[in-house]
Amino acid sequence: HWDTKILATDISNNVLEIAKRGMYPTEKLAPLPIYWRQMYVKKVDKEYSRIVDRIRNEVIYRNFNLMEPVFPFKKKFHVIFCRNVMIYFNQATKDELIEKFYEHLEDGGYLFIGHSESVNRNKSRFKYICPAVYQK
């Protein structure tokens, strides 16, 4: 049994409220392995399904702007997912953000980014693992 917590952040309170509900169109969950759907998803009606409470209760939702000069996190993370966000930033901002992620990861921790994004390997201390995956 792992003692896990998930911190979900977004700059939009509206997006966070939607995430808290954990409700998704059932058809959108079809690509998930059937075992995951059986274990972690409950049908609500014909159209919607909801992530089970024991998973949703492991998530802490916080409003957070990645452009804050200092990240307010007290502990380091084992994994950071920042997918399809950096496409909106210029290269200097991306490089700064990547450095902040590095500083806030445990040694050996992983950074997952969107497939259309990349880390500047000449400037970053991250080790390239495979497309969209980097390790501290």
Number of C-alpha atoms within 10 A of each C-alpha: 3 4 5 7 11 15 11 15 18 15 13 12 14 11 12 16 11 11 17 16 12 15 17 18 15 18 10 10 16 10 8 9 9 12 9 10 19 10 10 15 21 16 17 14 10 8 10 15 20 20 20 16 13 9 13 16 12 13 15 12 16 14 14 15 12 16 11 9 10 8 14 8 8 7 9 15 19 15 18 19 14 17 15 12 12 21 13 9 11 9 13 9 13 19 17 14 18 22 15 15 21 23 14 20 19 15 13 13 17 22 25 18 20 16 11 11 17 18 21 13 10 7 10 15 15 22 15 16 11 9 14 18 18 21 20 20
